[in-house]
């Protein structure tokens, strides 16, 4: 089976400490809450825009 890598960069604040769970086959998964903002900063003016 071929393996692939998916990458996502999400910037925000953690809500609580991550929760680590172990599956039946021994793989580990981290669950976490992330707070983000729907606004961005305009690179030309430096102002926040929706």
Biopython code that builds the backbone (N, CA, C, O; Angstrom):
import numpy as np
from Bio.PDB.StructureBuilder import StructureBuilder

atoms = [
    (1, "UNK", "N", (0.843, -1.168, 0.000)),
    (1, "UNK", "CA", (0.000, 0.000, 0.000)),
    (1, "UNK", "C", (0.896, 1.241, 0.000)),
    (1, "UNK", "O", (1.842, 1.319, 0.783)),
    (2, "UNK", "N", (0.607, 2.200, -0.863)),
    (2, "UNK", "CA", (1.360, 3.445, -0.932)),
    (2, "UNK", "C", (0.928, 4.380, 0.185)),
    (2, "UNK", "O", (-0.250, 4.441, 0.539)),
    (3, "UNK", "N", (1.886, 5.103, 0.731)),
    (3, "UNK", "CA", (1.582, 6.068, 1.778)),
    (3, "UNK", "C", (1.630, 7.471, 1.210)),
    (3, "UNK", "O", (2.425, 7.762, 0.317)),
    (4, "UNK", "N", (0.787, 8.328, 1.723)),
    (4, "UNK", "CA", (0.772, 9.716, 1.296)),
    (4, "UNK", "C", (0.848, 10.609, 2.523)),
    (4, "UNK", "O", (0.582, 10.177, 3.645)),
    (5, "UNK", "N", (1.213, 11.852, 2.291)),
    (5, "UNK", "CA", (1.300, 12.830, 3.365)),
    (5, "UNK", "C", (0.418, 14.008, 3.010)),
    (5, "UNK", "O", (0.534, 14.580, 1.926)),
    (6, "UNK", "N", (-0.464, 14.369, 3.926)),
    (6, "UNK", "CA", (-1.304, 15.561, 3.766)),
    (6, "UNK", "C", (-0.868, 16.566, 4.811)),
    (6, "UNK", "O", (-0.682, 16.218, 5.977)),
    (7, "UNK", "N", (-0.705, 17.816, 4.397)),
    (7, "UNK", "CA", (-0.232, 18.849, 5.297)),
    (7, "UNK", "C", (-1.224, 19.994, 5.321)),
    (7, "UNK", "O", (-1.656, 20.478, 4.274)),
    (8, "UNK", "N", (-1.583, 20.425, 6.522)),
    (8, "UNK", "CA", (-2.455, 21.584, 6.690)),
    (8, "UNK", "C", (-1.855, 22.450, 7.785)),
    (8, "UNK", "O", (-1.470, 21.948, 8.841)),
    (9, "UNK", "N", (-1.776, 23.742, 7.535)),
    (9, "UNK", "CA", (-1.280, 24.673, 8.542)),
    (9, "UNK", "C", (-2.471, 25.485, 9.035)),
    (9, "UNK", "O", (-3.096, 26.223, 8.273)),
    (10, "UNK", "N", (-2.773, 25.337, 10.316)),
    (10, "UNK", "CA", (-3.899, 26.042, 10.933)),
    (10, "UNK", "C", (-3.330, 26.846, 12.085)),
    (10, "UNK", "O", (-2.638, 26.307, 12.950)),
    (11, "UNK", "N", (-3.626, 28.140, 12.094)),
    (11, "UNK", "CA", (-3.107, 29.016, 13.136)),
    (11, "UNK", "C", (-4.262, 29.387, 14.056)),
    (11, "UNK", "O", (-5.303, 29.860, 13.601)),
    (12, "UNK", "N", (-4.070, 29.171, 15.343)),
    (12, "UNK", "CA", (-5.112, 29.482, 16.306)),
    (12, "UNK", "C", (-4.627, 29.242, 17.723)),
    (12, "UNK", "O", (-3.425, 29.154, 17.973)),
    (13, "UNK", "N", (-5.557, 29.137, 18.635)),
    (13, "UNK", "CA", (-5.259, 28.918, 20.049)),
    (13, "UNK", "C", (-5.881, 27.615, 20.500)),
    (13, "UNK", "O", (-7.032, 27.325, 20.175)),
    (14, "UNK", "N", (-5.115, 26.816, 21.259)),
    (14, "UNK", "CA", (-5.657, 25.586, 21.814)),
    (14, "UNK", "C", (-6.681, 25.918, 22.886)),
    (14, "UNK", "O", (-6.475, 26.826, 23.691)),
    (15, "UNK", "N", (-7.797, 25.171, 22.896)),
    (15, "UNK", "CA", (-8.821, 25.378, 23.901)),
    (15, "UNK", "C", (-8.486, 24.685, 25.201)),
    (15, "UNK", "O", (-8.612, 25.279, 26.272)),
    (16, "UNK", "N", (-8.059, 23.432, 25.123)),
    (16, "UNK", "CA", (-7.669, 22.634, 26.290)),
    (16, "UNK", "C", (-6.459, 21.796, 25.890)),
    (16, "UNK", "O", (-6.085, 21.765, 24.717)),
    (17, "UNK", "N", (-5.854, 21.126, 26.845)),
    (17, "UNK", "CA", (-4.725, 20.249, 26.532)),
    (17, "UNK", "C", (-5.179, 19.127, 25.599)),
    (17, "UNK", "O", (-6.302, 18.638, 25.725)),
    (18, "UNK", "N", (-4.319, 18.714, 24.663)),
    (18, "UNK", "CA", (-4.688, 17.622, 23.752)),
    (18, "UNK", "C", (-4.967, 16.326, 24.510)),
    (18, "UNK", "O", (-4.364, 16.052, 25.547)),
    (19, "UNK", "N", (-5.885, 15.544, 23.976)),
    (19, "UNK", "CA", (-6.232, 14.244, 24.553)),
    (19, "UNK", "C", (-5.648, 13.164, 23.647)),
    (19, "UNK", "O", (-5.931, 13.140, 22.449)),
    (20, "UNK", "N", (-4.836, 12.272, 24.211)),
    (20, "UNK", "CA", (-4.207, 11.202, 23.446)),
    (20, "UNK", "C", (-5.012, 9.925, 23.655)),
    (20, "UNK", "O", (-5.234, 9.498, 24.788)),
    (21, "UNK", "N", (-5.449, 9.317, 22.547)),
    (21, "UNK", "CA", (-6.181, 8.046, 22.602)),
    (21, "UNK", "C", (-5.396, 6.981, 21.849)),
    (21, "UNK", "O", (-4.692, 7.283, 20.886)),
    (22, "UNK", "N", (-5.519, 5.753, 22.285)),
    (22, "UNK", "CA", (-4.866, 4.640, 21.617)),
    (22, "UNK", "C", (-5.928, 3.725, 21.030)),
    (22, "UNK", "O", (-6.843, 3.296, 21.733)),
    (23, "UNK", "N", (-5.806, 3.424, 19.726)),
    (23, "UNK", "CA", (-6.764, 2.563, 19.046)),
    (23, "UNK", "C", (-6.556, 1.103, 19.397)),
    (23, "UNK", "O", (-5.591, 0.757, 20.077)),
    (24, "UNK", "N", (-7.449, 0.251, 18.941)),
    (24, "UNK", "CA", (-7.366, -1.178, 19.225)),
    (24, "UNK", "C", (-6.092, -1.801, 18.667)),
    (24, "UNK", "O", (-5.528, -2.724, 19.256)),
    (25, "UNK", "N", (-5.646, -1.287, 17.527)),
    (25, "UNK", "CA", (-4.436, -1.854, 16.916)),
    (25, "UNK", "C", (-3.158, -1.179, 17.412)),
    (25, "UNK", "O", (-2.077, -1.471, 16.901)),
    (26, "UNK", "N", (-3.259, -0.286, 18.393)),
    (26, "UNK", "CA", (-2.085, 0.316, 19.000)),
    (26, "UNK", "C", (-1.704, 1.680, 18.460)),
    (26, "UNK", "O", (-0.809, 2.320, 19.011)),
    (27, "UNK", "N", (-2.358, 2.155, 17.387)),
    (27, "UNK", "CA", (-2.014, 3.487, 16.879)),
    (27, "UNK", "C", (-2.552, 4.550, 17.819)),
    (27, "UNK", "O", (-3.588, 4.372, 18.459)),
    (28, "UNK", "N", (-1.823, 5.667, 17.890)),
    (28, "UNK", "CA", (-2.213, 6.747, 18.794)),
    (28, "UNK", "C", (-2.754, 7.916, 17.998)),
    (28, "UNK", "O", (-2.270, 8.220, 16.908)),
    (29, "UNK", "N", (-3.776, 8.576, 18.562)),
    (29, "UNK", "CA", (-4.426, 9.713, 17.924)),
    (29, "UNK", "C", (-4.513, 10.839, 18.950)),
    (29, "UNK", "O", (-4.861, 10.607, 20.108)),
    (30, "UNK", "N", (-4.195, 12.053, 18.522)),
    (30, "UNK", "CA", (-4.314, 13.220, 19.399)),
    (30, "UNK", "C", (-5.554, 14.003, 18.998)),
    (30, "UNK", "O", (-5.730, 14.332, 17.825)),
    (31, "UNK", "N", (-6.406, 14.302, 19.955)),
    (31, "UNK", "CA", (-7.600, 15.109, 19.750)),
    (31, "UNK", "C", (-7.392, 16.448, 20.448)),
    (31, "UNK", "O", (-6.981, 16.493, 21.607)),
    (32, "UNK", "N", (-7.678, 17.538, 19.740)),
    (32, "UNK", "CA", (-7.521, 18.843, 20.354)),
    (32, "UNK", "C", (-8.546, 19.809, 19.790)),
    (32, "UNK", "O", (-9.056, 19.623, 18.685)),
    (33, "UNK", "N", (-8.835, 20.837, 20.561)),
    (33, "UNK", "CA", (-9.743, 21.906, 20.144)),
    (33, "UNK", "C", (-8.901, 23.112, 19.769)),
    (33, "UNK", "O", (-7.933, 23.450, 20.450)),
    (34, "UNK", "N", (-9.286, 23.753, 18.676)),
    (34, "UNK", "CA", (-8.527, 24.882, 18.179)),
    (34, "UNK", "C", (-9.477, 26.032, 17.871)),
    (34, "UNK", "O", (-10.443, 25.863, 17.127)),
    (35, "UNK", "N", (-9.200, 27.204, 18.445)),
    (35, "UNK", "CA", (-10.012, 28.392, 18.189)),
    (35, "UNK", "C", (-9.321, 29.219, 17.115)),
    (35, "UNK", "O", (-8.124, 29.492, 17.210)),
    (36, "UNK", "N", (-10.076, 29.618, 16.092)),
    (36, "UNK", "CA", (-9.521, 30.445, 15.024)),
    (36, "UNK", "C", (-10.368, 31.702, 14.859)),
    (36, "UNK", "O", (-11.423, 31.839, 15.478)),
    (37, "UNK", "N", (-9.898, 32.602, 14.031)),
    (37, "UNK", "CA", (-10.581, 33.852, 13.772)),
    (37, "UNK", "C", (-10.842, 33.945, 12.276)),
    (37, "UNK", "O", (-9.999, 33.547, 11.472)),
    (38, "UNK", "N", (-11.988, 34.459, 11.902)),
    (38, "UNK", "CA", (-12.324, 34.528, 10.481)),
    (38, "UNK", "C", (-11.770, 35.792, 9.818)),
    (38, "UNK", "O", (-11.973, 35.989, 8.619)),
    (39, "UNK", "N", (-11.086, 36.639, 10.557)),
    (39, "UNK", "CA", (-10.498, 37.853, 10.001)),
    (39, "UNK", "C", (-9.056, 37.593, 9.593)),
    (39, "UNK", "O", (-8.427, 36.646, 10.064)),
    (40, "UNK", "N", (-8.546, 38.434, 8.720)),
    (40, "UNK", "CA", (-7.149, 38.353, 8.317)),
    (40, "UNK", "C", (-6.573, 39.758, 8.302)),
    (40, "UNK", "O", (-7.311, 40.741, 8.374)),
    (41, "UNK", "N", (-5.260, 39.849, 8.209)),
    (41, "UNK", "CA", (-4.591, 41.151, 8.154)),
    (41, "UNK", "C", (-4.162, 41.421, 6.718)),
    (41, "UNK", "O", (-3.480, 40.605, 6.098)),
    (42, "UNK", "N", (-4.569, 42.573, 6.200)),
    (42, "UNK", "CA", (-4.180, 42.980, 4.848)),
    (42, "UNK", "C", (-2.679, 43.270, 4.854)),
    (42, "UNK", "O", (-2.204, 44.068, 5.662)),
    (43, "UNK", "N", (-1.937, 42.628, 3.961)),
    (43, "UNK", "CA", (-0.484, 42.779, 3.954)),
    (43, "UNK", "C", (-0.040, 44.166, 3.490)),
    (43, "UNK", "O", (1.081, 44.578, 3.789)),
    (44, "UNK", "N", (-0.877, 44.884, 2.777)),
    (44, "UNK", "CA", (-0.511, 46.210, 2.279)),
    (44, "UNK", "C", (-0.800, 47.316, 3.294)),
    (44, "UNK", "O", (0.001, 48.236, 3.456)),
    (45, "UNK", "N", (-1.934, 47.226, 3.969)),
    (45, "UNK", "CA", (-2.329, 48.289, 4.900)),
    (45, "UNK", "C", (-2.068, 47.932, 6.363)),
    (45, "UNK", "O", (-1.952, 48.827, 7.199)),
    (46, "UNK", "N", (-1.973, 46.637, 6.688)),
    (46, "UNK", "CA", (-1.802, 46.218, 8.067)),
    (46, "UNK", "C", (-3.099, 46.189, 8.845)),
    (46, "UNK", "O", (-3.091, 45.888, 10.039)),
    (47, "UNK", "N", (-4.222, 46.495, 8.198)),
    (47, "UNK", "CA", (-5.531, 46.501, 8.862)),
    (47, "UNK", "C", (-6.171, 45.128, 8.801)),
    (47, "UNK", "O", (-5.939, 44.349, 7.877)),
    (48, "UNK", "N", (-6.990, 44.852, 9.822)),
    (48, "UNK", "CA", (-7.747, 43.588, 9.847)),
    (48, "UNK", "C", (-8.972, 43.719, 8.964)),
    (48, "UNK", "O", (-9.690, 44.716, 9.035)),
    (49, "UNK", "N", (-9.212, 42.720, 8.135)),
    (49, "UNK", "CA", (-10.364, 42.728, 7.240)),
    (49, "UNK", "C", (-11.112, 41.403, 7.395)),
    (49, "UNK", "O", (-10.511, 40.371, 7.694)),
    (50, "UNK", "N", (-12.459, 41.446, 7.185)),
    (50, "UNK", "CA", (-13.238, 40.199, 7.330)),
    (50, "UNK", "C", (-12.972, 39.228, 6.191)),
    (50, "UNK", "O", (-13.544, 38.139, 6.163)),
]
sb = StructureBuilder()
sb.init_structure("model")
sb.init_model(0)
sb.init_chain("A")
sb.init_seg("    ")
for serial, (resi, resn, name, xyz) in enumerate(atoms, 1):
    if name == "N":
        sb.init_residue(resn, " ", resi, " ")
    sb.init_atom(name, np.array(xyz, "f"), 0.0, 1.0, " ", f" {name:<3s}", serial, name[0])
structure = sb.get_structure()
